[in-house]
Amino acid sequence: MLNLIKSIVEHEGFSPVAYPDPLTKGKPYTFGHGLTSITEAESIEIVKNRIVSIRAQLSTLYPPYAKLPEDVRDILEEMAYQMGIKGLMAFKNTLIAISNKDYKTASTNMMNSLWAKQTPKRAQTLATRMANIKG
């Protein structure tokens, strides 16, 4: 099977973003290694793999991460999933507040951000969870 995978990957090429079909100049759009669609189960596997990567990066880039309560880690992981590690690491005051176990200030800082303006429902949900963490 490894040879088959290698051959398919080589011949299909890779595109991280969807592009129009070369013949129709439109649908079906193709992404990845020749994919035109994925199942929800396949997408969930991708989410799981990204979470594993996010956890590894946070362990390196934010040393307090490993000792944080699970709910705090989950919130940070979801934020990193949405905006990328670089985006999360820009929340310097929030991360400092979390390091100090000041989850209410972290919550306030989360809501005082462009992220909260862009995705208010998600931000409010995560900030509320953060504010309610007992530290």
C-alpha positions, 0 to 999 in steps of 0.5 A, a space after each residue: 500500500 505504501 507504493 500506491 500511496 506514494 504513486 497517488 501523491 506524486 501524480 495528484 500533486 497537492 493543493 492546500 486550497 480548493 482550485 477549479 477543475 481544469 476541464 470545467 473551469 469550475 466544479 468540482 473543486 479539488 483540494 489536497 491530493 486530488 480530493 473533491 470531497 471528504 466525509 465528516 469522519 475524515 474531517 474529524 480525523 484531520 481535526 484530531 491530527 491538528 490538535 495533536 500538532 497544536 498541543 506539541 507546539 503549545 508545549 514548546 512555545 508556552 511552557 506553562 501549558 503543560 500544568 494548566 487545568 484541562 479546560 484552560 488547555 482546551 480553550 487555548 487549543 481551540 483558539 489556536 485551531 481557529 487562528 493558528 498558533 501565531 494568532 494565539 501567541 499574539 494574545 500576550 496579556 491573556 497568556 500572562 494572566 493565564 500563567 498567573 491563574 487569573 482566569 477572569 482577567 484572561 477572559 476580559 482580555 479575550 473579549 477585548 480583541 479583534 478576534 472577539 469582534 470577528 467571531 463574537 459567539 465563539 469568543 463569548 463562549 470560550 471567554 465565559 468558560 475561561 472566567 468560570 475556571 476555578 484556579 
